[in-house]
Amino acid sequence: MKRLLAVGGLLAVLAAAVATSTPGGRTSGAAATAPVPRPAVSEFQQLGTSETPPTEAQCFAANPPAGRRCFTPQSIRAAYNVGPLYARGFDGRGQTIAIVDSYGSDTMAADLKVFDDAFGLPHLCGEPGVACTPGMAKFSELSLQGSPETKPQGGSGTGLEDKTGWAIEVALDVEWAHAIAPGANILLVHTPTAETLGVQGFPQMMMAEDYVVKHGLAQVISQSLASAEDAFGSPQSLLNLRYAFEDAKDAGVTVLGSSGDSGTANVTKQALVGNGTGGPTGGLIPTPSVVWPASDPLVTGVGGTNLCSDPLNTSSRVLDAADPPTTCRGQGEIEIGWIGSGGGFSHVFGRPSFQDALPAGSTAIPADARGVPDVAYDASARTGVLVYVTLPPAGLGGLPCPGGPCSTGWYVVGGTSAGSPQWAGLIAIADQLNGGGLGWINPALYEIGADPARYAADFFDVTTGNNTQPGTGIPGYPATTGWDPVTGLGTPNAAVFLPDLVAAVNGH
């Protein structure tokens, strides 16, 4: 399966058909293998090699003439109104977020310390040189199936087993879950295998997630990984993997998943054997498709937007009138549906009962198909988040790094896999408000959505943009009022939404 490339197009499922696939299912801007242009090649870019984050001027200048904006933890918090919750002492403390990724990263703890120093975030027990105190939140790792050193793969194989292939994704997931829920524990769960559908990858990940659930190790699970439903050998082979989600529902654990970075255009299965370049062996699925796990009714699917808020404003959500990238210019909207946002209608799951009632003006969801995604968050690399990583993939995907392969330093990152860990951070805060895990939140989300007053207060409704991938011939969908197959119900007005979500889960 291809995974959301944390750094740039994280869930680059179409990317394999657009550009050479690189370790971990990520996309490279190298020789294209099919004439399918998509924004995956601009999903991340290195901006500096020091431990000092780049300025907004440096960020904008790195992508001429279109421009680029870089969001810090403080500016993202302002855009989604998280600050009032921190002021009341709600920061996720006492809760644990499990981040599931292939391979992990040998330098993750050290990279997290640099990230925290740069933005003045609380350090976690487990960061190097940090003294642990009673009650202090902790960063830890769980590797149930072995923990090989995260180093490049030699030889001339597919590159799918390159142990550095997920490094930026791992850094994105850990750093930004912590940025939103600075008081929560972070448990990095990694498996020593590449994601390649049912051949390997998914089975190990689901076993690891089920272990986390059954041993009560986390209240929230974030998955920045996915594959098109149609890429599995059969619907049953997909259904055989969802036992971890069923157990999570029974145990009161919330599971989140990124909806993909290819709009409605995805590719079929990638084999473990190849031509030595890591190129895809599957083709483009000829009809609109969605990805699993986000399509699973037991998972909350997170789509993507362009966040056109001013990244220099760290106190409120205001339109960027100073220097917006081209994707935001002339729109007059603070958020726009991102062209790469995975979304549409499931070919495996029928419409769940929680999607029977939608906000007024919503795109209709047919009775025989689950609608994807459920919610959304900033995902465009044009309005991306800053990530620090010491162990990057060499020259992996995205925009080319100045002077050669990517190296240690700061990156601006986009993709729906930026949204899943940040939503996990929000849910950890809600769990703290609740005094324990909220569990399966999808029915509560749509209960709020069906109430006009609650919906208007809790969500930022994203009504412009679409997820049609140019040049593919695969039709996408427009963002509309209410629910739509690009941004779901919308993005969260956190200070209002999270207390209301707790109320809805508890029947109020």
C-alpha positions as CSV (number, residue, x, y, z in Angstrom):
1,M,0.0,0.0,0.0
2,K,1.1,3.5,-0.5
3,R,1.3,5.7,2.3
4,L,0.6,9.3,2.8
5,L,3.8,10.8,2.4
6,A,4.1,12.9,5.4
7,V,6.1,15.3,3.8
8,G,4.6,16.3,0.8
9,G,1.7,14.5,-0.4
10,L,1.7,12.0,2.2
11,L,-0.6,9.6,1.1
12,A,0.7,9.5,-2.4
13,V,-1.4,6.8,-3.8
14,L,-1.6,8.4,-7.2
15,A,2.0,9.5,-6.9
16,A,3.1,6.1,-8.0
17,A,1.4,6.6,-11.3
18,V,2.7,10.1,-11.6
19,A,6.3,9.8,-10.7
20,T,8.8,7.2,-9.7
21,S,7.8,5.6,-6.4
22,T,10.4,5.8,-3.7
23,P,10.9,4.1,-0.4
24,G,7.8,3.7,1.7
25,G,5.5,4.5,-1.2
26,R,6.5,8.1,-1.5
27,T,6.7,10.1,-4.6
28,S,9.8,11.2,-6.4
29,G,9.9,14.1,-8.8
30,A,12.2,12.0,-11.0
31,A,11.3,10.5,-14.4
32,A,7.5,10.2,-14.7
33,T,6.1,6.7,-15.4
34,A,2.7,7.9,-16.6
35,P,1.4,11.3,-18.0
36,V,-0.6,12.0,-14.9
37,P,0.3,15.4,-13.4
38,R,-0.6,16.0,-9.8
39,P,0.5,18.3,-7.0
40,A,2.4,15.5,-5.3
41,V,5.7,16.7,-6.7
42,S,5.3,19.9,-4.6
43,E,4.3,18.3,-1.4
44,F,7.4,19.1,0.6
45,Q,10.5,21.2,0.2
46,Q,13.6,21.7,2.3
47,L,14.1,25.3,3.4
48,G,17.2,25.2,5.6
49,T,19.9,23.1,7.2
50,S,20.3,24.8,10.6
51,E,18.2,24.3,13.8
52,T,16.6,27.7,13.3
53,P,13.3,27.6,11.5
54,P,13.0,29.6,8.2
55,T,11.2,32.9,8.2
56,E,8.0,33.6,6.2
57,A,10.1,35.5,3.7
58,Q,12.4,32.5,3.2
59,C,9.4,30.3,2.8
60,F,7.6,32.5,0.3
61,A,10.8,33.0,-1.8
62,A,11.5,29.2,-2.0
63,N,8.7,28.7,-4.4
64,P,8.7,31.4,-7.1
65,P,6.5,32.7,-8.5
66,A,3.6,30.9,-6.9
67,G,4.8,31.6,-3.3
68,R,4.5,29.4,-0.2
69,R,3.4,29.9,3.4
70,C,4.8,28.0,6.4
71,F,2.7,27.5,9.5
72,T,4.1,27.1,13.0
73,P,2.3,25.5,15.9
74,Q,1.3,29.0,17.1
75,S,-0.2,30.1,13.8
76,I,-2.1,26.7,13.2
77,R,-3.5,26.9,16.7
78,A,-4.8,30.4,16.0
79,A,-6.3,29.3,12.7
80,Y,-8.3,26.6,14.4
81,N,-9.0,28.5,17.7
82,V,-7.3,26.1,20.0
83,G,-5.8,28.7,22.3
84,P,-8.8,29.2,24.6
85,L,-8.6,25.5,25.5
86,Y,-5.0,25.8,26.6
87,A,-5.9,28.8,28.7
88,R,-8.3,26.6,30.6
89,G,-5.7,23.9,31.2
90,F,-6.8,21.5,28.4
91,D,-3.8,20.4,26.4
92,G,-4.2,16.6,26.2
93,R,-2.5,15.8,29.5
94,G,-3.1,12.3,30.8
95,Q,-4.0,11.0,27.4
96,T,-1.8,9.0,24.9
97,I,-1.7,9.4,21.1
98,A,-0.5,6.4,19.2
99,I,1.2,7.2,15.9
100,V,1.5,4.3,13.5
101,D,4.3,4.4,10.8
102,S,6.6,2.0,9.0
103,Y,10.2,1.8,10.2
104,G,10.1,4.8,12.6
105,S,13.2,7.0,12.7
106,D,16.4,6.6,14.8
107,T,16.6,10.3,15.3
108,M,13.0,11.0,16.2
109,A,13.5,11.9,19.9
110,A,16.3,14.3,19.1
111,D,14.4,15.9,16.2
112,L,11.4,16.4,18.5
113,K,13.7,18.2,21.0
114,V,14.9,20.6,18.2
115,F,11.3,21.2,17.2
116,D,10.2,21.9,20.8
117,D,13.2,24.3,21.3
118,A,12.4,26.2,18.1
119,F,8.8,26.8,19.0
120,G,8.9,27.0,22.8
121,L,6.8,23.8,23.2
122,P,7.0,21.7,26.4
123,H,9.6,19.0,26.2
124,L,8.6,15.4,26.6
125,C,10.2,12.8,28.9
126,G,12.2,10.7,26.4
127,E,13.8,13.5,24.5
128,P,17.6,13.4,24.9
129,G,19.0,15.6,27.7
130,V,15.5,16.2,29.1
131,A,15.1,15.5,32.8
132,C,11.9,13.5,33.5
133,T,9.7,14.7,36.4
134,P,6.6,13.0,38.0
135,G,3.5,13.4,35.8
136,M,5.5,14.7,32.8
137,A,4.2,13.7,29.4
138,K,6.3,11.1,27.6
139,F,7.6,10.2,24.1
140,S,8.1,6.5,23.7
141,E,8.3,3.9,21.0
142,L,6.8,0.5,20.5
143,S,8.2,-2.0,18.0
144,L,6.5,-5.4,18.4
145,Q,8.1,-7.1,15.4
146,G,11.7,-6.0,15.6
147,S,13.3,-2.6,15.2
148,P,15.9,-2.6,12.4
149,E,18.2,0.4,12.1
150,T,16.6,3.1,9.9
151,K,19.2,3.1,7.1
152,P,18.9,3.2,3.3
153,Q,18.3,0.0,1.3
154,G,21.2,-1.2,-0.8
155,G,21.1,-3.0,-4.1
156,S,18.8,-2.4,-7.1
157,G,15.4,-3.5,-5.8
158,T,12.2,-1.6,-5.6
159,G,13.4,0.5,-2.8
160,L,10.3,-0.3,-0.8
161,E,12.4,-1.6,2.1
162,D,14.5,1.5,2.5
163,K,14.4,2.1,6.2
164,T,14.7,5.9,5.8
165,G,11.8,6.1,3.5
166,W,9.3,7.2,6.1
167,A,11.5,9.6,8.1
168,I,9.8,12.8,7.2
169,E,6.4,11.3,7.7
170,V,7.4,10.1,11.1
171,A,8.7,13.5,12.0
172,L,5.6,15.2,10.7
173,D,3.3,12.9,12.7
174,V,5.1,13.1,16.0
175,E,6.0,16.8,16.0
176,W,2.5,18.0,15.0
177,A,0.5,15.7,17.2
178,H,2.6,17.1,20.0
179,A,2.2,20.7,18.7
180,I,-1.6,20.4,19.1
181,A,-1.7,18.4,22.3
182,P,1.5,19.4,24.1
183,G,0.4,17.7,27.3
184,A,-0.3,14.3,25.8
185,N,2.0,11.3,25.7
186,I,3.1,10.3,22.2
187,L,3.6,6.6,21.4
188,L,5.3,6.0,18.1
189,V,4.3,2.5,16.9
190,H,6.4,1.2,14.0
191,T,6.7,-2.0,12.0
192,P,9.8,-3.2,10.2
193,T,8.0,-3.7,6.9
194,A,7.0,-1.7,3.8
195,E,3.4,-1.0,3.1
196,T,2.4,-3.2,0.1
197,L,-1.2,-4.0,0.6
198,G,-2.0,-7.5,1.8
199,V,1.4,-8.9,0.8
200,Q,3.0,-7.3,3.8
201,G,2.7,-4.0,5.6
202,F,-1.0,-3.8,6.4
203,P,-1.2,-7.0,8.3
204,Q,1.7,-6.1,10.6
205,M,0.3,-2.6,11.1
206,M,-3.2,-3.9,12.1
207,M,-1.6,-6.4,14.5
208,A,0.3,-3.6,16.1
209,E,-2.7,-1.4,16.4
210,D,-4.7,-4.2,17.9
211,Y,-2.0,-4.7,20.5
212,V,-2.2,-1.0,21.4
213,V,-6.0,-1.3,21.7
214,K,-6.1,-4.5,23.7
215,H,-3.4,-3.4,26.1
216,G,-4.9,0.0,26.7
217,L,-1.8,1.9,25.5
218,A,-3.6,4.8,23.9
219,Q,-6.9,6.7,23.6
220,V,-6.3,7.9,20.1
221,I,-4.7,6.3,17.0
222,S,-3.5,8.3,14.0
223,Q,-2.8,6.6,10.7
224,S,-1.1,8.6,7.9
225,L,-1.2,5.7,5.6
226,A,-3.6,4.2,3.0
227,S,-4.3,2.3,-0.2
228,A,-7.1,2.5,-2.7
229,E,-9.9,0.1,-1.8
230,D,-9.7,-1.2,-5.4
231,A,-6.1,-2.0,-5.1
232,F,-6.8,-4.9,-2.7
233,G,-7.1,-8.4,-4.1
234,S,-10.8,-8.4,-3.1
235,P,-13.1,-6.6,-0.8
236,Q,-12.8,-9.5,1.6
237,S,-9.0,-9.2,1.8
238,L,-9.6,-5.6,3.0
239,L,-12.4,-6.6,5.4
240,N,-10.1,-9.2,7.0
241,L,-7.8,-6.4,8.2
242,R,-10.4,-4.2,10.0
243,Y,-10.5,-6.3,13.2
244,A,-8.3,-3.7,15.0
245,F,-10.9,-1.0,14.3
246,E,-13.7,-3.2,15.6
247,D,-11.7,-3.8,18.8
248,A,-11.0,-0.1,19.0
249,K,-14.7,0.7,18.9
250,D,-15.3,-1.8,21.7
251,A,-12.5,-0.4,23.8
252,G,-13.4,3.3,23.4
253,V,-10.4,4.2,21.2
254,T,-10.7,6.8,18.5
255,V,-9.1,5.9,15.2
256,L,-8.2,8.6,12.6
257,G,-7.0,8.1,9.0
258,S,-5.8,10.5,6.2
259,S,-8.0,10.4,3.2
260,G,-5.2,10.5,0.6
261,D,-3.4,13.1,-1.6
262,S,-4.6,12.0,-5.1
263,G,-8.2,13.4,-5.1
264,T,-10.3,10.7,-6.7
265,A,-7.5,9.2,-8.8
266,N,-5.6,6.3,-7.3
267,V,-3.5,3.5,-8.5
268,T,-3.6,-0.3,-8.2
269,K,-1.4,-2.6,-6.2
270,Q,2.4,-2.2,-6.2
271,A,4.4,-5.4,-6.2
272,L,7.5,-6.2,-4.1
273,V,9.4,-7.1,-7.2
274,G,10.3,-4.5,-9.8
275,N,12.8,-3.1,-12.2
276,G,15.2,-1.7,-9.7
277,T,13.9,1.8,-9.8
278,G,11.0,1.5,-7.4
279,G,8.6,2.2,-10.3
280,P,5.0,1.3,-9.9
281,T,3.7,-2.0,-11.5
282,G,0.1,-1.1,-11.2
283,G,-2.0,1.3,-13.3
284,L,-4.5,4.1,-12.7
285,I,-7.9,2.9,-11.4
286,P,-10.3,4.0,-14.2
287,T,-13.1,5.4,-12.0
288,P,-13.2,7.6,-9.0
289,S,-12.0,5.8,-5.9
290,V,-11.3,6.3,-2.2
291,V,-8.6,4.9,0.1
292,W,-8.8,2.7,3.1
293,P,-8.5,3.0,6.2
294,A,-10.1,6.4,5.8
295,S,-13.1,4.8,4.0
296,D,-13.8,2.5,6.9
297,P,-16.9,3.6,8.9
298,L,-15.1,2.8,12.1
299,V,-12.3,5.3,11.2
300,T,-12.7,9.1,11.0
301,G,-11.4,10.2,7.6
302,V,-9.4,13.4,7.5
303,G,-9.4,15.4,4.2
304,G,-7.4,18.4,3.2
305,T,-7.6,22.2,2.6
306,N,-5.5,25.2,1.5
307,L,-5.3,27.3,4.7
308,C,-5.3,30.9,3.6
309,S,-5.1,32.3,7.1
310,D,-2.3,34.7,7.9
311,P,0.6,32.6,9.3
312,L,2.1,35.7,11.0
313,N,-1.1,36.0,13.1
314,T,-0.8,33.8,16.2
315,S,-3.9,35.1,18.0
316,S,-6.8,34.8,15.6
317,R,-8.0,33.4,12.2
318,V,-7.7,36.1,9.6
319,L,-7.4,36.1,5.8
320,D,-3.8,36.4,4.6
321,A,-3.8,39.7,2.7
322,A,-0.1,40.3,2.9
323,D,1.6,37.6,0.8
324,P,-0.6,34.7,0.0
325,P,0.4,31.9,-2.4
326,T,-1.3,31.7,-5.7
327,T,-3.7,29.0,-4.5
328,C,-5.2,31.6,-2.1
329,R,-5.1,34.8,-4.2
330,G,-8.4,36.3,-5.2
331,Q,-10.4,33.7,-3.4
332,G,-11.6,35.7,-0.4
333,E,-11.8,32.5,1.6
334,I,-9.7,31.5,4.6
335,E,-9.9,27.9,3.6
336,I,-10.3,26.2,0.2
337,G,-10.7,22.6,-0.6
338,W,-7.3,21.2,-1.6
339,I,-7.1,19.6,-5.1
340,G,-5.3,16.6,-3.7
341,S,-7.8,15.9,-0.9
342,G,-8.8,12.2,-1.2
343,G,-12.6,11.9,-1.2
344,G,-15.6,10.3,-2.8
345,F,-17.7,7.2,-2.2
346,S,-16.6,3.8,-1.0
347,H,-16.8,0.7,-3.3
348,V,-16.7,-1.6,-0.2
349,F,-18.9,0.0,2.5
350,G,-22.5,1.1,2.2
351,R,-23.6,4.4,3.7
352,P,-23.4,4.1,7.5
353,S,-26.5,5.2,9.4
354,F,-24.5,8.1,10.9
355,Q,-24.4,9.7,7.4
356,D,-28.1,9.5,6.9
357,A,-28.6,13.1,8.1
358,L,-26.3,15.8,6.8
359,P,-26.2,19.6,7.0
360,A,-28.4,21.5,4.7
361,G,-26.9,22.0,1.2
362,S,-24.6,19.0,1.5
363,T,-23.5,16.8,-1.4
364,A,-25.8,13.7,-1.3
365,I,-24.4,10.4,-0.2
366,P,-25.9,7.4,-2.0
367,A,-27.4,4.7,0.2
368,D,-24.9,2.1,-1.2
369,A,-21.7,4.0,-0.5
370,R,-19.9,5.5,2.6
371,G,-18.9,9.1,2.0
372,V,-15.3,10.1,2.5
373,P,-13.9,12.1,4.3
374,D,-15.6,13.0,7.5
375,V,-13.6,16.2,8.4
376,A,-10.7,18.2,7.1
377,Y,-7.6,20.2,8.0
378,D,-4.8,22.2,6.3
379,A,-3.0,19.9,3.8
380,S,-1.6,21.9,0.9
381,A,2.2,22.3,0.9
382,R,1.6,25.8,-0.5
383,T,0.2,26.5,3.0
384,G,2.2,23.7,4.8
385,V,3.6,23.1,8.2
386,L,7.2,23.2,9.3
387,V,9.0,19.9,10.2
388,Y,12.5,19.3,11.5
389,V,14.2,16.0,10.6
390,T,17.7,14.7,10.8
391,L,17.2,11.4,9.0
392,P,15.5,12.5,5.7
393,P,15.1,10.3,2.6
394,A,17.8,11.2,0.2
395,G,16.2,13.2,-2.6
396,L,12.8,11.7,-1.9
397,G,9.9,13.2,-3.8
398,G,8.6,16.7,-3.6
399,L,10.4,19.7,-4.9
400,P,14.1,19.2,-5.5
401,C,16.3,20.4,-2.7
402,P,18.8,23.2,-3.6
403,G,22.1,21.8,-4.6
404,G,21.2,18.1,-4.5
405,P,19.6,15.5,-2.3
406,C,17.6,16.6,0.8
407,S,19.5,16.7,4.0
408,T,19.1,17.4,7.7
409,G,17.0,20.5,8.4
410,W,13.7,22.2,8.1
411,Y,11.0,21.3,5.6
412,V,7.6,22.7,4.7
413,V,5.3,19.8,4.4
414,G,1.8,19.2,3.0
415,G,-0.6,16.3,2.5
416,T,-3.6,14.9,4.4
417,S,-1.2,13.0,6.6
418,A,-0.5,16.4,8.2
419,G,-4.2,16.5,9.3
420,S,-4.6,13.1,10.9
421,P,-2.0,13.6,13.7
422,Q,-3.3,17.1,14.4
423,W,-6.8,15.8,14.6
424,A,-5.5,13.2,17.0
425,G,-4.1,16.0,19.1
426,L,-7.5,17.7,19.2
427,I,-9.2,14.4,20.2
428,A,-6.7,13.9,23.0
429,I,-7.7,17.3,24.3
430,A,-11.4,16.2,24.0
431,D,-10.5,13.0,25.9
432,Q,-9.1,15.2,28.7
433,L,-12.2,17.2,28.7
434,N,-14.2,14.0,28.9
435,G,-12.1,12.4,31.6
436,G,-11.4,9.5,29.4
437,G,-11.4,8.2,25.8
438,L,-14.3,9.3,23.6
439,G,-14.0,6.2,21.4
440,W,-15.8,6.1,18.1
441,I,-16.7,9.7,17.3
442,N,-18.3,9.5,13.8
443,P,-22.0,9.3,15.0
444,A,-21.4,12.4,17.2
445,L,-19.8,14.3,14.4
446,Y,-22.8,13.9,12.2
447,E,-25.2,14.5,15.0
448,I,-23.5,17.9,15.3
449,G,-23.6,18.4,11.6
450,A,-27.4,17.7,11.4
451,D,-28.1,20.5,13.9
452,P,-27.8,23.9,12.1
453,A,-26.9,25.9,15.1
454,R,-24.3,23.5,16.4
455,Y,-22.8,22.9,13.0
456,A,-22.4,26.6,12.3
457,A,-20.7,27.1,15.7
458,D,-18.4,24.1,15.7
459,F,-17.1,23.8,12.1
460,F,-15.6,26.1,9.5
461,D,-17.6,25.0,6.4
462,V,-15.3,24.9,3.3
463,T,-17.4,25.6,0.2
464,T,-14.9,26.2,-2.6
465,G,-12.3,24.1,-4.4
466,N,-12.4,20.6,-5.9
467,N,-10.4,17.4,-5.9
468,T,-10.3,16.6,-9.7
469,Q,-6.7,15.6,-10.7
470,P,-5.9,17.3,-14.0
471,G,-4.8,15.1,-16.8
472,T,-6.1,11.9,-15.3
473,G,-9.6,11.8,-16.9
474,I,-10.9,10.8,-13.5
475,P,-13.7,13.2,-12.4
476,G,-13.6,14.6,-8.9
477,Y,-16.0,16.6,-6.8
478,P,-16.5,20.2,-5.8
479,A,-16.5,21.4,-2.2
480,T,-20.1,22.5,-1.3
481,T,-22.0,23.9,1.6
482,G,-22.2,21.3,4.4
483,W,-20.7,17.8,3.8
484,D,-18.8,17.2,0.6
485,P,-16.4,14.6,-0.8
486,V,-13.4,17.0,-0.5
487,T,-13.5,18.4,3.0
488,G,-16.3,16.4,4.7
489,L,-18.1,18.4,7.3
490,G,-15.2,21.0,7.3
491,T,-12.5,22.0,9.7
492,P,-12.8,22.5,13.5
493,N,-13.4,25.6,15.5
494,A,-11.7,23.8,18.3
495,A,-12.6,25.8,21.4
496,V,-16.3,25.4,20.6
497,F,-16.2,22.1,18.8
498,L,-14.3,19.9,21.3
499,P,-16.6,20.6,24.3
500,D,-19.6,20.0,22.0
501,L,-18.1,16.8,20.7
502,V,-17.8,15.6,24.3
503,A,-21.4,16.5,24.9
504,A,-22.6,14.7,21.7
505,V,-20.7,11.5,22.5
506,N,-22.3,11.5,25.9
507,G,-25.8,11.9,24.4
508,H,-26.3,15.7,24.9
